[in-house]
């Protein structure tokens, strides 16, 4: 799996199409040569009705899984945006905390954002996940929750900061779940069995123009291979080169650095 995701998506798609065409065209040539005594043209009418049913069922299955993977991808991207936004909000709401507590919470938030870029995303690309970020979040929550507010300002700042850190933690858990969720091996098996059946049905048709028949069979194989390649790239939102990147976290890091070097002195740690 890691090796396949290390291949550029365009190259993987091209390889999948070439293999699918080779199997589809090769199988058709083999069947028509070894059963040349059969008149495949006479099966066109009956086979047309059967492949219409089989093709429709397979199209529904493949389309459903692709849409589900697409929605999963979109939800994972939204979770990343909300997680990073919660980190930025926690950094800002810490303004009302005492200096020592504020500095530690903000340092944890910035450290968390850097860990996302340097550790979590490279690890998720390889199908793993770093636990360093969990420790950082717990330290920030413990720091913000342990001190006793001395006035309403600190009370409000503590409540707001803890709320945003809780949101950050929740969306981190959602991202971890999304990173590990994909199409199961059984679903892939059913998809490949269906693809083979649809392509094999194309071999049972007959045409006076052999090249045209090969072209039609190859077109079916290309469409199926392309959809399967798309599903493969979408199923794990953080593993594919076209997956979700750490752009949101890089934006948060840049925003924090801007606040620390800007004219607002109360935004500095």
TIDOVEX-631524 format. One record per residue (C-alpha): chain; x, z, y. Coordinates in Angstrom, 2 decimals. Last residue first. Layout:
N
<node 'A'; <X; Z; Y>>;
...
REM end
This chain:
269
<node 'A'; <4.10; 24.40; 35.40>>;
<node 'A'; <3.44; 22.05; 38.29>>;
<node 'A'; <-0.11; 21.21; 39.25>>;
<node 'A'; <-0.25; 23.84; 42.03>>;
<node 'A'; <2.50; 21.94; 43.88>>;
<node 'A'; <0.30; 18.90; 44.37>>;
<node 'A'; <2.72; 16.39; 45.96>>;
<node 'A'; <3.49; 14.63; 42.71>>;
<node 'A'; <6.26; 15.23; 40.18>>;
<node 'A'; <4.29; 17.49; 37.86>>;
<node 'A'; <1.03; 15.56; 38.24>>;
<node 'A'; <2.76; 12.23; 37.56>>;
<node 'A'; <4.48; 13.67; 34.49>>;
<node 'A'; <1.11; 14.85; 33.23>>;
<node 'A'; <-0.44; 11.40; 33.78>>;
<node 'A'; <2.44; 9.63; 32.00>>;
<node 'A'; <2.08; 11.93; 29.02>>;
<node 'A'; <-1.69; 11.36; 29.00>>;
<node 'A'; <-1.20; 7.57; 29.10>>;
<node 'A'; <1.29; 7.72; 26.23>>;
<node 'A'; <-1.34; 9.67; 24.34>>;
<node 'A'; <-3.97; 7.00; 24.91>>;
<node 'A'; <-1.54; 4.26; 23.88>>;
<node 'A'; <-0.75; 5.94; 20.56>>;
<node 'A'; <-1.83; 2.85; 18.57>>;
<node 'A'; <-5.03; 2.09; 16.70>>;
<node 'A'; <-4.64; -0.65; 14.11>>;
<node 'A'; <-3.30; -4.18; 14.46>>;
<node 'A'; <-0.03; -3.16; 12.77>>;
<node 'A'; <-2.21; -1.54; 10.07>>;
<node 'A'; <-1.87; 2.11; 9.13>>;
<node 'A'; <-3.90; 3.91; 11.81>>;
<node 'A'; <-7.40; 2.46; 11.34>>;
<node 'A'; <-7.25; 2.45; 7.50>>;
<node 'A'; <-10.03; 0.11; 6.29>>;
<node 'A'; <-9.58; -2.43; 9.10>>;
<node 'A'; <-6.53; -4.35; 7.82>>;
<node 'A'; <-7.88; -4.57; 4.26>>;
<node 'A'; <-11.32; -5.63; 5.46>>;
<node 'A'; <-9.75; -8.45; 7.47>>;
<node 'A'; <-7.73; -9.58; 4.45>>;
<node 'A'; <-10.88; -9.53; 2.30>>;
<node 'A'; <-12.74; -11.60; 4.89>>;
<node 'A'; <-9.92; -14.14; 5.09>>;
<node 'A'; <-9.66; -14.41; 1.30>>;
<node 'A'; <-13.42; -15.03; 0.99>>;
<node 'A'; <-13.43; -17.70; 3.71>>;
<node 'A'; <-10.34; -19.42; 2.31>>;
<node 'A'; <-11.70; -19.43; -1.25>>;
<node 'A'; <-14.94; -21.08; -0.13>>;
<node 'A'; <-12.95; -23.69; 1.79>>;
<node 'A'; <-10.76; -24.31; -1.27>>;
<node 'A'; <-13.84; -25.06; -3.37>>;
<node 'A'; <-15.08; -27.51; -0.76>>;
<node 'A'; <-11.69; -29.23; -0.53>>;
<node 'A'; <-11.36; -29.46; -4.29>>;
<node 'A'; <-14.79; -31.13; -4.46>>;
<node 'A'; <-13.83; -33.55; -1.73>>;
<node 'A'; <-10.65; -34.41; -3.61>>;
<node 'A'; <-12.54; -35.03; -6.84>>;
<node 'A'; <-14.99; -37.47; -5.26>>;
<node 'A'; <-17.58; -38.21; -7.94>>;
<node 'A'; <-18.60; -34.56; -7.83>>;
<node 'A'; <-19.38; -31.95; -10.45>>;
<node 'A'; <-20.16; -28.27; -10.26>>;
<node 'A'; <-18.90; -25.74; -12.77>>;
<node 'A'; <-15.68; -25.04; -10.88>>;
<node 'A'; <-17.62; -23.77; -7.86>>;
<node 'A'; <-19.16; -21.09; -10.09>>;
<node 'A'; <-15.64; -19.80; -10.75>>;
<node 'A'; <-15.17; -19.26; -7.00>>;
<node 'A'; <-18.27; -17.07; -6.79>>;
<node 'A'; <-17.40; -15.15; -9.97>>;
<node 'A'; <-13.79; -14.55; -8.89>>;
<node 'A'; <-14.93; -13.24; -5.50>>;
<node 'A'; <-17.46; -10.91; -7.14>>;
<node 'A'; <-14.81; -9.46; -9.45>>;
<node 'A'; <-12.50; -9.03; -6.46>>;
<node 'A'; <-15.16; -7.21; -4.44>>;
<node 'A'; <-16.12; -4.96; -7.37>>;
<node 'A'; <-12.48; -3.98; -7.86>>;
<node 'A'; <-12.06; -3.29; -4.14>>;
<node 'A'; <-15.10; -1.00; -4.27>>;
<node 'A'; <-13.63; 0.80; -7.27>>;
<node 'A'; <-10.26; 1.24; -5.51>>;
<node 'A'; <-12.01; 2.97; -2.63>>;
<node 'A'; <-12.28; 1.46; 0.85>>;
<node 'A'; <-10.68; 3.82; 3.34>>;
<node 'A'; <-10.65; 7.37; 4.61>>;
<node 'A'; <-7.33; 9.19; 5.09>>;
<node 'A'; <-6.80; 8.30; 8.75>>;
<node 'A'; <-10.47; 8.94; 9.52>>;
<node 'A'; <-10.27; 12.47; 8.12>>;
<node 'A'; <-7.15; 13.23; 10.15>>;
<node 'A'; <-8.82; 11.76; 13.23>>;
<node 'A'; <-11.87; 13.98; 12.73>>;
<node 'A'; <-9.62; 17.02; 12.39>>;
<node 'A'; <-7.85; 16.08; 15.62>>;
<node 'A'; <-11.25; 15.66; 17.24>>;
<node 'A'; <-12.11; 19.26; 16.42>>;
<node 'A'; <-8.76; 20.65; 17.61>>;
<node 'A'; <-8.98; 18.87; 20.96>>;
<node 'A'; <-12.57; 20.02; 21.39>>;
<node 'A'; <-11.43; 23.59; 20.73>>;
<node 'A'; <-8.59; 23.16; 23.22>>;
<node 'A'; <-11.15; 21.93; 25.76>>;
<node 'A'; <-13.38; 24.98; 25.20>>;
<node 'A'; <-10.43; 27.36; 25.27>>;
<node 'A'; <-9.37; 25.94; 28.63>>;
<node 'A'; <-12.86; 26.19; 30.11>>;
<node 'A'; <-13.35; 29.79; 28.93>>;
<node 'A'; <-9.90; 30.87; 30.16>>;
<node 'A'; <-10.35; 29.18; 33.53>>;
<node 'A'; <-13.75; 30.82; 33.99>>;
<node 'A'; <-12.38; 34.27; 33.17>>;
<node 'A'; <-9.30; 33.70; 35.31>>;
<node 'A'; <-11.46; 32.92; 38.33>>;
<node 'A'; <-13.85; 35.76; 37.52>>;
<node 'A'; <-11.00; 38.32; 37.80>>;
<node 'A'; <-8.38; 40.11; 35.72>>;
<node 'A'; <-8.74; 38.05; 32.56>>;
<node 'A'; <-7.34; 39.69; 29.38>>;
<node 'A'; <-4.73; 37.55; 27.60>>;
<node 'A'; <-5.10; 36.66; 23.95>>;
<node 'A'; <-7.33; 33.58; 24.17>>;
<node 'A'; <-5.16; 31.22; 26.21>>;
<node 'A'; <-1.99; 32.03; 24.27>>;
<node 'A'; <-3.75; 31.97; 20.91>>;
<node 'A'; <-5.39; 28.61; 21.67>>;
<node 'A'; <-2.06; 27.14; 22.85>>;
<node 'A'; <-0.22; 28.50; 19.81>>;
<node 'A'; <-2.92; 27.20; 17.48>>;
<node 'A'; <-2.64; 23.76; 19.04>>;
<node 'A'; <1.16; 23.74; 18.64>>;
<node 'A'; <0.96; 24.87; 15.01>>;
<node 'A'; <-1.53; 22.10; 14.21>>;
<node 'A'; <0.72; 19.53; 15.92>>;
<node 'A'; <3.63; 20.41; 13.63>>;
<node 'A'; <1.57; 19.60; 10.55>>;
<node 'A'; <2.62; 15.94; 10.40>>;
<node 'A'; <0.42; 13.46; 8.56>>;
<node 'A'; <1.18; 10.86; 5.89>>;
<node 'A'; <-0.06; 7.35; 5.10>>;
<node 'A'; <3.04; 5.58; 6.39>>;
<node 'A'; <1.40; 4.54; 9.66>>;
<node 'A'; <-0.03; 8.06; 9.83>>;
<node 'A'; <3.54; 9.41; 9.87>>;
<node 'A'; <4.62; 7.06; 12.68>>;
<node 'A'; <1.48; 8.09; 14.64>>;
<node 'A'; <1.86; 11.82; 14.06>>;
<node 'A'; <5.59; 12.15; 14.82>>;
<node 'A'; <6.88; 10.65; 18.06>>;
<node 'A'; <3.68; 9.62; 19.85>>;
<node 'A'; <1.44; 12.48; 18.71>>;
<node 'A'; <4.35; 14.92; 18.94>>;
<node 'A'; <4.77; 13.97; 22.61>>;
<node 'A'; <1.11; 14.74; 23.29>>;
<node 'A'; <1.39; 18.09; 21.53>>;
<node 'A'; <4.49; 18.99; 23.52>>;
<node 'A'; <2.62; 18.21; 26.73>>;
<node 'A'; <-0.30; 20.40; 25.64>>;
<node 'A'; <2.02; 23.17; 24.47>>;
<node 'A'; <3.91; 23.16; 27.79>>;
<node 'A'; <0.58; 23.32; 29.60>>;
<node 'A'; <-0.51; 26.33; 27.60>>;
<node 'A'; <2.87; 28.06; 28.10>>;
<node 'A'; <2.97; 27.41; 31.84>>;
<node 'A'; <-0.62; 28.56; 32.34>>;
<node 'A'; <-0.04; 31.80; 30.42>>;
<node 'A'; <3.04; 32.67; 32.47>>;
<node 'A'; <1.43; 31.64; 35.76>>;
<node 'A'; <-1.90; 33.40; 35.23>>;
<node 'A'; <-4.76; 31.03; 34.35>>;
<node 'A'; <-6.75; 29.07; 36.94>>;
<node 'A'; <-4.74; 25.86; 36.53>>;
<node 'A'; <-5.24; 25.91; 32.75>>;
<node 'A'; <-8.29; 23.69; 33.40>>;
<node 'A'; <-5.97; 20.76; 34.14>>;
<node 'A'; <-3.87; 20.87; 30.94>>;
<node 'A'; <-7.02; 21.51; 28.91>>;
<node 'A'; <-8.63; 18.43; 30.49>>;
<node 'A'; <-5.63; 16.27; 29.56>>;
<node 'A'; <-5.73; 17.48; 25.96>>;
<node 'A'; <-9.50; 16.91; 25.83>>;
<node 'A'; <-8.95; 13.33; 27.06>>;
<node 'A'; <-6.41; 12.76; 24.27>>;
<node 'A'; <-8.89; 13.94; 21.65>>;
<node 'A'; <-11.74; 11.93; 23.22>>;
<node 'A'; <-9.71; 8.70; 23.21>>;
<node 'A'; <-8.47; 9.33; 19.66>>;
<node 'A'; <-12.03; 10.01; 18.48>>;
<node 'A'; <-13.22; 6.76; 20.10>>;
<node 'A'; <-10.56; 4.78; 18.21>>;
<node 'A'; <-11.59; 6.46; 14.96>>;
<node 'A'; <-15.25; 5.61; 15.63>>;
<node 'A'; <-14.36; 1.96; 16.25>>;
<node 'A'; <-12.36; 1.72; 13.01>>;
<node 'A'; <-15.14; 3.36; 10.99>>;
<node 'A'; <-17.61; 0.94; 12.57>>;
<node 'A'; <-15.39; -1.98; 11.54>>;
<node 'A'; <-14.99; -0.58; 8.02>>;
<node 'A'; <-18.78; -0.28; 7.68>>;
<node 'A'; <-19.21; -3.82; 9.03>>;
<node 'A'; <-16.68; -5.12; 6.48>>;
<node 'A'; <-18.29; -3.17; 3.65>>;
<node 'A'; <-21.74; -4.54; 4.49>>;
<node 'A'; <-20.49; -8.10; 4.92>>;
<node 'A'; <-18.73; -8.07; 1.54>>;
<node 'A'; <-21.79; -6.68; -0.23>>;
<node 'A'; <-24.28; -8.97; 1.55>>;
<node 'A'; <-22.04; -12.01; 1.00>>;
<node 'A'; <-21.71; -11.16; -2.69>>;
<node 'A'; <-25.47; -10.94; -3.14>>;
<node 'A'; <-25.95; -14.18; -1.22>>;
<node 'A'; <-23.28; -15.99; -3.22>>;
<node 'A'; <-24.79; -14.89; -6.52>>;
<node 'A'; <-28.30; -15.99; -5.53>>;
<node 'A'; <-27.20; -19.31; -4.03>>;
<node 'A'; <-24.76; -19.73; -6.93>>;
<node 'A'; <-27.69; -19.65; -9.36>>;
<node 'A'; <-29.87; -22.10; -7.44>>;
<node 'A'; <-27.03; -24.60; -7.05>>;
<node 'A'; <-26.01; -24.22; -10.68>>;
<node 'A'; <-29.41; -25.54; -11.79>>;
<node 'A'; <-29.16; -28.64; -9.57>>;
<node 'A'; <-25.44; -29.20; -9.99>>;
<node 'A'; <-25.36; -28.90; -13.77>>;
<node 'A'; <-25.84; -32.65; -14.35>>;
<node 'A'; <-22.76; -33.32; -12.23>>;
<node 'A'; <-20.56; -31.35; -14.62>>;
<node 'A'; <-20.83; -34.05; -17.27>>;
<node 'A'; <-18.83; -32.54; -20.09>>;
<node 'A'; <-16.19; -34.57; -21.91>>;
<node 'A'; <-13.61; -33.57; -19.31>>;
<node 'A'; <-13.65; -29.99; -20.47>>;
<node 'A'; <-9.91; -29.40; -20.45>>;
<node 'A'; <-9.32; -31.48; -17.34>>;
<node 'A'; <-12.33; -30.21; -15.35>>;
<node 'A'; <-11.56; -26.56; -16.15>>;
<node 'A'; <-7.84; -26.82; -15.32>>;
<node 'A'; <-8.37; -28.72; -12.07>>;
<node 'A'; <-10.98; -26.16; -10.97>>;
<node 'A'; <-8.77; -23.21; -11.85>>;
<node 'A'; <-5.82; -24.66; -9.95>>;
<node 'A'; <-7.94; -25.33; -6.87>>;
<node 'A'; <-9.38; -21.80; -6.77>>;
<node 'A'; <-6.20; -19.99; -7.83>>;
<node 'A'; <-3.90; -21.96; -5.53>>;
<node 'A'; <-6.40; -21.77; -2.66>>;
<node 'A'; <-6.67; -17.97; -3.03>>;
<node 'A'; <-2.88; -17.55; -3.21>>;
<node 'A'; <-2.39; -19.67; -0.07>>;
<node 'A'; <-5.17; -17.81; 1.78>>;
<node 'A'; <-3.77; -14.39; 0.87>>;
<node 'A'; <-0.26; -15.44; 1.95>>;
<node 'A'; <-1.57; -16.71; 5.30>>;
<node 'A'; <-3.56; -13.52; 5.90>>;
<node 'A'; <-0.55; -11.36; 5.06>>;
<node 'A'; <1.63; -13.40; 7.42>>;
<node 'A'; <-0.87; -13.03; 10.26>>;
<node 'A'; <-1.26; -9.31; 9.56>>;
<node 'A'; <2.51; -8.67; 9.75>>;
<node 'A'; <3.70; -7.16; 6.43>>;
<node 'A'; <4.48; -3.42; 6.59>>;
<node 'A'; <0.87; -2.71; 5.62>>;
<node 'A'; <1.44; -4.42; 2.28>>;
<node 'A'; <4.56; -2.36; 1.62>>;
<node 'A'; <2.80; 0.90; 2.44>>;
<node 'A'; <0.00; 0.00; 0.00>>;
REM end
